Amino acid sequence: LILGGSVHYFRVPRASWRDRLLKLRACGFNTVTTYVPWNLHEPERGTFDFSGNLDLEAFILLAEEVGLWVILRPGPYICSEMDLGGLPSWLLQDPTSQLRTTNRSFVNAVNKYFDHLIPRVALLQYLQGGPIIAVQVENEYGFFYKDEAYMPYLLQVSRLPPSGRAPTLRAAGPSFDLCYFSSSSSAEVEKSVSEFIRYGISFNVYMFHGGTNFGFMNGATSFEKHRGVTTSYGKCSPARGCFPLPVSFAVRPLPPVPSPTPKAVYPSLKLSHYLPLWEALPYLQRPVTSNVPINMENLPINNGNGQSFGFVLYEMTICSGAALLLQVFLNETSLGILTDVYRDIDIPPITQECQLLRILVENQGRVNFSWKIQNQRKGLIGPVTLDKIPLNWFTIYSLELKTQFFKKLRSACWRPLGGPSSSPAFHLGTLMAGSSPQDTFLQLLGWNRGCVFINGRNLGRYWNIGPQEALYLPGSWLQPGTNEVGGPSPPFWAQTCPHPRAAHPARGSPLLPPPCLSFQIVLFEKEKSGSGVYSTDVRRWAGPGPQVGGAGS
């Protein structure tokens, strides 16, 4: 009998893997299921990453150590509410490629990926003495793609040596859809699970622990309009980050319940310095120049693999005002924001010399579940017109916001924060913590929209419209000594909290010299409130300035 619960290793800090798996085991589960995200493991063609938080083999062996079987779901397409359903964006460079089909270009890429992945897990199969009891290839095939040769092809290439056995569970499954997503009370869950066990029915809880869409890995839906997935994932899961809900252990067996994950509330902080985006441009890689706009996926960077995540800034010179057929700036002044719905902006008359028109485009996540994944392109995908005349000669900056970029920013001339500052900009602050950093939440009140980095690691996006109001900051990401935290917007008071729904602490006080550890926060805010005045009471964020917590993380 398989009693499964889903925990995605790539959405959980490696230091927390054991804690989450022990909680899964303590709830009476005997199996952990996980996807394997192709886009994270092969960020560039032929360049594979199975290190650190992406060490799949280590996760599988740890699951075995705590007494769990493993069901592996390697895709190649996984959906999982990830950018492009877990497919690498460089697949979109080939205009002849047809994703999730037996198209030669796509099949060649899948073969090379599986040739690297399968040897890593083959000897971890159950018949070889390992914990892997089953492998599911692809996911939800038939909703939008119906290449009849595709699934047989995947079945063949995904056979794990040396047994070469193919999964057979599907033959015994129901002939109707059992996949209905809704919320249930703990009593309903307990009743259903009890009946499953009584009748010997295997099941899987998706998600047992949702984890966090750290950085820019989130996907998006596109039914009526584009909607990005929140940073916190699987919010209805039994074990939510380091703060389990009451339902978490309503159905629990004999294994002892692990101790709650330690958490902390850290002193308030105020961001001290900022750096306008325009002054950070020299620290980016050399810009691309082109007579026409180039979308993110086709930028000639990253060894010809384009750009997967982040922002793209387009610059061009104009000498007259008109209606512009994205965020749009005239020199350093914001003119407004364009979306897939609102596509026009009026540019005021230019009475002096020609001006620099800037368009900042954010990739809010490629669609993960739709026929539209084939057409996902980020950035400018067509001409920019001024009075119906196409503009040309673009200077294009790639803002992937990787760790190396923040290392370079250390030598930049940061400005002291003495009042309202312009956006988009990076903001820097310091958080004091104890000698043993713990999990917490980061909350920002008075901030509008952007993303947060600590020690060069991207915690994820924030947006004042909600629904998510706090970002999970793992204690394992805080190092003894100074930790950099940053992002965009004017100064604010920040505090940490043990849980995003906890009562907000009182307003903090300015930072004092760090008695123990200090953490510098870097915030990148791409747009700010119209007044330019931010609340000094920042109590919704956890971490270096805002609050820190872990629900759903």
N, C-alpha and C positions, 0 to 999 in steps of 0.2 A: 504494500500500500504506500503510495507516494503522497506525502503531506508536504507540499512545497510552498515556499515563500520567496518572493523576488527581492533581491538586493543587488544593485548594480555597483560593481567595484569602482567604476570610473566616476560615480557620483558621490562617493564616500571617501574622505581622506584615508590614506593607507593606515595611518596610526589608529583609525577607528574601525577597521575591518573586523578585528577580533570581537570588539564590543558588540557590533551589530549582529554578527553570526552567533555569538553566545546567546543573545536575546532571542534570536530566531529559534535556536535549539531549546531554550528554556520555555518557549511557548508550545513545545510539543511537535514542532516541525522536524522532519528528517531529511529535507532536501532544500537546497538553495538553487534558484534559477537566475541566470544572468544573461543579458545580451553581450555581444562583443562588437563595439563600434568601429567599423572600418575607417571612418574619417579621422578618428583619433590615433589609430594604430598605423596608418599610412598617410600622414599629412602631405607628403610629396611622393610622386611616383617612385617606387623602389626604395624609399626611405621608411623604415619601420621603427616603431617605438613601442616596446613592451617593458619599459622601465618605470620605476617609481610607482605612481598611482595607476599606471597601466600595466603592471606586472600581473598578467592573467594567470600564469602558472602559479605564482605565489598565492594568489587568492584561492585558486582551486585546492592547493595543498593545505592551506589554512582551514578551508571548509572541511576537508577530510580530517584534519587534526582535532577539530571540535565535534566531530561525529556526524557530519552531514554528507549526503550524496549531492551530486551536482548535475543539473540539466543545463546544457550549453546551448545558446541561441546565437550562432555566429553570422546570421544574415545570409548573403551580403547586405540586403536591406533589412533593417530592424524596426523602423518607425520610431518607437520609444520616445516620441516627441522631441527628437533631436534634429539638428540642422540637416536638411535633406534626407531625413530618415536614416542617418548614420552613413550615408554614402559620401565619399570624398568629393568636394566641389570641383576638383580638377577634372573629373569625368565630364563636366559640362563644357570643357574647352573644345571637344571634338563635335562639330555640328552634325556629323553623321551618326553619332552614338545614340542608341535607344536604350535608356536605363531599364533594368529588370526584364530584359528580353535576351534572346540568343544572338543578338546583334554582335558581329565579330569584335568590334572595338570594346564593347562592354564585357564580353566573355573573356577576352584576352586579359583585361584588367582583373577580373574576378579570379582567373586561373593563377595569376602571379601572386595575388593576395592569399588565396587558399594554400598555394604551394609553400608559403611562409608560415601561415597560421597552423595548418594541420599537424606538421611535425612537432609543434610545441605542445599539443594536447593529446596526440595519439596514444602515448604510453600512459596517459592518466585515465584511460578508459577502465571501466569496472572489470572487464575481462582480462585486463592487464594488471589488475591489482590496485587500480586507481578508483577515484570516487565518481567519475562521469558515467552516469547510467543511461543517458539519452542525449541526442543532439537534434535540435530543430533547425532546419534550413529555411531561409526566407521568412516572411511574416505577412500574413493577411493577403496572400496573393489571390488575385481574382476580382478584387474590388475595382481596380482601375487598369490592370494589365492582364492579358489573357493569351500569352504566347504558350501554346500547348506543349512546345518542346522545352520550355524553360525549366519547369520543375523536374522533369526527368534528367535534364542536364545537371542541375544542382545536386540531385540525389547521387549521381555518378561521381562528381568531383568531390563531394563531401564525405565519401566513405572513408572512415578512419582506419588506416592500417594498424596492425596486421590482419585483423579479423575481417575487415571489409564489409561488415554487416550494416544493413540499412535499417533505419527506424521502422517499427511495425505497429506502433501504438495507434496510428491514425486509422488503421483498418477496423479497430474495435470502437472507434469514437461515435458520437451521435451524428445524425444526418441533418441536424438543424443547428441554428446559431445559438450558442449559450453565452455569447459575449455581450452582456448588457451592463452598462456602467451606471451605477446609482449608489446613493448613500444608504447604509443600513445601520440599525441600532445594534448595540452589543448583544441584546437578547436575540435578535434575528440571526446574527452571525453565529451565535452559540448553538441555536436550534439547527441551522443548516449544516454546520460542521459536524454536529452530533449525528445527524442523519447520514451524512457522507460516510462517516467512520462506521456506523452501524451496518450499512449496506456494502462496505468494502469499496467505496468510490474514492479514487485518487483525486486530488484537487491541488490548485496552486493559488496563493493569495498574491495579487498584483495591485499595489506593491506591499510587501511587508514593511519595508523601509524605503521611502522614496529617494532620499538624498537630495543633492543640490546640483542644479545646472550651473556649475562654476564657469566663470568666464563667459564666452559667447556660444556655448554648445547648444543652447536651446533651439528648438524648432519653432514652427508656427502653423496655425490653421488658416485655411483660406476658403471658407464656404461663402459667406456673404461678403466679408472683407478680411484683409490680412490681420491676424492677431497673433502676436508673439507669445510663446509659452513663458510662464513666470520662472524666476530663478529657483524658487523652491519647488521640488517635484514630488508628486505623489502625496498630496496634502491630506488625503483620507487614509493613509497607511497606518497600521497599528502602532508601529514604532516610528515616531516623528522626530528625527534628529536625535538630539540628546534629551528630548523632553517627551516621553511616551504619554499618550492619552489614556484615560481610564479604561478604554476598550482594549488596550494593548495586551493585558494579561487576563482578560475575562475568560479565555479558553486556554488554560495552561495545564501542562502535565506534571510529571514528577521532577524533572530537572530543576535545580534551584534557580531562582530568579536572580540575575546579576544585579549588582549594586547600580543605582542610578548614575548616569554619566556626570562627573563633577562639572559644575558650571560656576561662573563668577560674574559679578558686576564690578566694572572698573571705574576709576575716577573720570569725571567729565574732562573734556578737552576742547580747546578752541583752535581751529586751524590758523596757522601763523603766516603762511606765505602762499602766493599764487603765481602762476605763469600762464599768460594768455596763449592760446593755441598757436597764434601766429608766431610767437617767439620760440615755440618748441619745434617749428618746422625744420630748422637747420640740424636737429638731432635725429631726424628720420633718415631713412635711406634715400639715396638720390632720387628725385622725382622723375616721373616719366613725362615726356613731351609728345604730343600727338596733335595732328590736324583735326581729329575727330575724337569724341569721348570714347573711352575704353571702359567696359564694365569690369567689376572686381575680379571675376574669374579669369579674364583674359589679360590682366596686367602682366607685363613681362618681368615678373619678380619671382623670388623663391625657386630659383633654378628652373624657370619656365612653367611653374605650377600655378601661377596666379595667386590671388589672395582669397583665403577662406572666410575669415571673420573680421569684425571691427568696422572701421570707418574708411571712407575715401573722400579726399578733398580735391575738388576741381577748381582751378583758377583760370580766368581768362580776362582779357582787357576789353572794355566797352567804352564807347565815346558818346553814347546817347541814352536817354531813358526810354522806357516803354514797358509793355506787359511781358513778363518772362514766362514762357511756356516751360526747389527741393529746399535743411536749413540754408537760407540764401543770405549772403553778406555783400555789402558794397564797401570795399576796403575792409574795415573792422566793425562796421555797423550792421546789425541784423535787420534784414528786410522782412523776414517771415519764414514760414515753414511750408513746404510742399509735401503732399502725400500722393498715394495712388488715387485719391479721390479729388483733392484740391490741387490743381496743377498749374495755377496762374499766380503770378506776383507782379505787382506794379513797381517799376523802378522809377524813382523821381528823376526829373530832368537833370542832366549833367551840364552845368554851366561853365565849369572850368576845364582843366585838361582831362584826358581819358582816365577812367577809374578801373580798379581791379574788382571784378565780380568773382565771388567765391561761393561754391556750392558744396556743403558738407552732407554726405550721404551716409546713413547708418544702416548696416545690415542687422535688422531686428530678428533675424532667424529665417532660414529658408523653410518653405512648406515641407512638412514631413509626411502628410497623408493626403494625397490627392494626385490626380493625373497631372497636375501642374508642376510636379517635381521635375519633369522633363524640361520645363521652360523657366526654371528658376535662375535668374541672373540678378546680381546686385550692383548698385552704382547707376551710372547713366547708361541706359541701354538704347538710346536713340539721340537724335539731334536736340540741342538746346537752341530755341529760337527767340529772337528779339524782334518784335514787329514782323513776325512770320519769316524772318531771315535767319538761317542757321548760323550760329556762332562757330568759330574755329580757333585753332591754336590753343590747346589746353595744356596746362601744367598740372600733373596729377600726383598727389601725395597719398601713399598707402599708410594708413594709421591702424596697424594690426595691434599696437599697444602690447608688444611682447616684453619679456623681462629685460632683454638687452637694451631696449629703448629707454627704460627707466634708469638703467645704469648710466646711460649717457646724460640723462637729465640732471644728474647730480652736479654736473659742471655748469649747468645753466644759471643765469642770473635771476633768481626768484625774487619777486617783489613782496615787501612786507604788506600784510593785510591791515589796513587802517580804516576801511569803510567798504562800501559796495564795490564790487569788481565786475568786470565784464565777462561774459561767457561767449563762446566756449573757452574754458581754461582748466588748468590743473591746479588743485589746491593741496597744500601739504600741512600735516599736523602730526602731533606726537601723543601717544597714549602711554600712560604709566600702568604697569601691571605688577603683580606679585612675582615672587621668585619661581613659581610653578604655574605658568599660564594655563587657563582652563577655557573650555568652550563658552561662547557668549554670543550675543546678537548685536548687530550694528544698526542703529536707527538714526535717521536724519530728518529732523523737522525743519521746514523752511527751505529744503532743497527741492529742486524740481525734477531733473531727469539727468541720468548719467550712469557711471559705473565706478566701482571702488576697487582699489588695489592695496594690498599689504605685502611688503617685501617683494614687490614685483608680481605677486600672484593676483589674479583677477577674481574677486569675490562674486562678481556678477552685476547685473543692472538694477537700478532703482528708478522709480517713477512715482511722483506724488499722487497720481490718480489711482494708485493701488492696482490690484487688491493686496499685493504683498507690501508690507511696510517695514520689514526688517530683513537684514541679510545675515546669514549664519557665518560666524567666524570661528573656525576650528582652533582650539587651543594649540593643536600640534603645528599650526602655521605661525605661531608666535614664538620667536626665538629669544633666548636670554640676550640682553643688550638692546641695541637700537633697532627697531623695525620700522620700515618706511610704509606709510599709508598715505594715499592721495586720491584726488579726483577733482571735479570742477565745481565752481560756485563760490559765493562770498563766504566770509567767516561765519562760523556757527559754533554753538556749544554742543558738545556731543557727550553722550553717556552710554554705558553698557547696561544691559538688563539680562536677567537669567532666562527670560522667556518673552517673546514679542507681545504676548497678551498680558504680561504682568503689569502691575500698577507702575506708572512712570515715576521714576525717582524725582526728587526735587532738582531744581536748576543747579547745574554744576558751577564750579568756580574756576578761575584761570588755573592753568597748569603750574605747578611748582616744580622745582628741580627734581628730577626723577630719583626717588629713594631706592627703587629696585630696577625694574625693567622699563624701557621706554620704547614705544612703537610709533613710528611715523606713518601717517596716513596720507595717501594720495588719492584725490577724487578727481575724476574727469567729468565735468558737467557740460553737456552740449547745449542746454538752453536754461534760462533762468526766469524767475518771476518778472512781470513787467515793471514792478516798482524798483526792482534791484535790491530791495531790502529783505533780508532773511531773518527769520526768527532766531533769537539767541538761545532758545530753549530746544536743543536738539536731543530728544530723548528716545527716538524710535530706532536708532542705529546702535549696533553693538560693535565694539572694537575701538580702534584708535581715536575715535572722536564720537561717532555715533554709537548706538548700542550694539552689543553682540549677542547672538543667540543661536539656536539650532533647530527650531521646529521645521520639520520637513526637510531638513538638511542631512 
